Amino acid sequence: MSINHNLENLTSEQNQNLGLANTLLDNLNTIKPSNLRKSSLKYDGNKFTIVQTGFNHKFLIDDIHLAIKGDYQAHKDFILNSVLKEIDDYNFSDKSMSKYGNMKVMLESIMKYYGFDCSVRYPLYSNNEDFKGFLKTLNISIEKVTLN
């Protein structure tokens, strides 16, 4: 799916934001499970919104807006909080095998979305060694949680 907009003349910044958002949407669609629907987005020139819900759509919208802001630390905090939310959701559930499987899919998709151990490249930080180290450390923590 792509991102729809009704803007006749995009500014340079809007065009850049739209390009970044399209890349992030493509990245998410690349790593999403095949049985889940793709999201469809709309851009009004200032923000992106959901037209059709799909795999991890709220995460995608939040990530796009953070990527546009370009606040590296806030972005790392968002990633960590997204991972913790998935773990908390599982821990406060009935802990069935189904819920465990869903948690693993979501955690793996978050890591892949940011380019950890897969061919997807996250456009903002793919060459940032600190970011690579952050993802590696986060993945080690995820493995400890999901193996117990």
N, C-alpha and C positions, 0 to 999 in steps of 0.2 A: 504494500500500500504506500501511498505517497502522502504528502502534506498538501492540503488544499488551501488556497487563499484567493481572495477577490481583489487583490491590490493591483492597480494598473501599473504604477511606477514604484518599484522597490528602491529604497535608498541602498547605498553600499552596505551599510550596517545590517539592514533587514535582509538583504541578499546573502550576506555572510551568515547571519543567524539561521536563515532558512536552509542553507547548504549544510551547516553543522547539524541541525535537527534532522535533516534527511539522512545524513550519515549515521547518526545515532539510531534512528528508526530502522535503517537497513541492518545495522549491527544487531539490534534486538531481534529482528525477524530472522536473521541468520542463525542465531543460537536458540531460538524458542523451540520447544517440542512441536513436532509436526502435527500433532492432534489438536493444538490450540490455535485459536484465531489470532490474526494479525490486527494490530490497532490501526485506526485511521485518525489523523490529526487535522486540525485547522489552525491557521496562523492569521491573526488579525493585524499584524504589523508590530504588535507589542508583546503578545504572549501566545503560547501554543495551548490548545485545548483538545479534548478528546471528542471525536465525532462518533467513532465506533470503538467500544471497549474491546480489548484483546489482551494477550499475554503481558502481564506486568505493566499495564498502561500507566498507572499512577507513578510508579517508579520512573518510567521513561519521561513523563512530563516533568517531574521534579528534577531529574538528571539534566534534561535539556536546559531548563532555566538556570541551574547551577553552572553548567558548562558555559552558557552565555555570559554569566556574571564573571566567570574566570577566577573565583576565589578558591585557590588550591586547598587550603586548610578546611574550608567549609565543605568542599567536595569530598575530601577524605573522611570528614565527620559523617557526612551523608552516607557514604559507602558503609562505614562501620555501623552506623545506626540501622541501615537497611538489613545488614547481616544479623545484628542483634535482634531486630524485630522478628525475623523469620525463626530464629532459635526460640525466642520468647513465645511466639505463637504456638510452636510445637510443644514447648514445656508446659504451657497452660491448657493444652488440649487433652484429649483422652489417650494420647500417645499411641494411637493405632499404627499399624504398618503403613496404611494409606497416608496418614498425616506425616509419618517419617519420610516416606517416599516423596511427598509434596515438598517438604522442607529441603530435602537433598536436591531436588530439581531446581528450586528457587535459589539455593545457595550456589550451586554450580553455575546457574545461568548468570547470576550477578558477577561471579568471578570471570566467566568467559566474556561477558559483555565488556568488561574493562580490559580484555586482552590477556588474561592470565591463562597460560598453558593452552592456547588455541590460536587459530589464524586470524581472529578478529583483532583489529587494531583500534584502540581508543584514540581518536584524533588529537586530543589535547596533551596527553601524558605518555604516549607510547615510547618516547625516547628519554623519559625522566627516570633516572636511576633510583631516586627516592621513592617514586611511585611504584616502581617494580619491586622494591624492597618491602614497601607497605603491603602490596598484594601478596607477596610471598609469605610474610609474617601472618597476615590475615588468613591465608589458606591453611597454614599450619594449625592455627587455632580452630578453624572450621573442621579440619580433619580430626582433631582431638575430640571435638564435640560430637561429630557424626559417627565416630567409631565406638563411642561408649554406649 
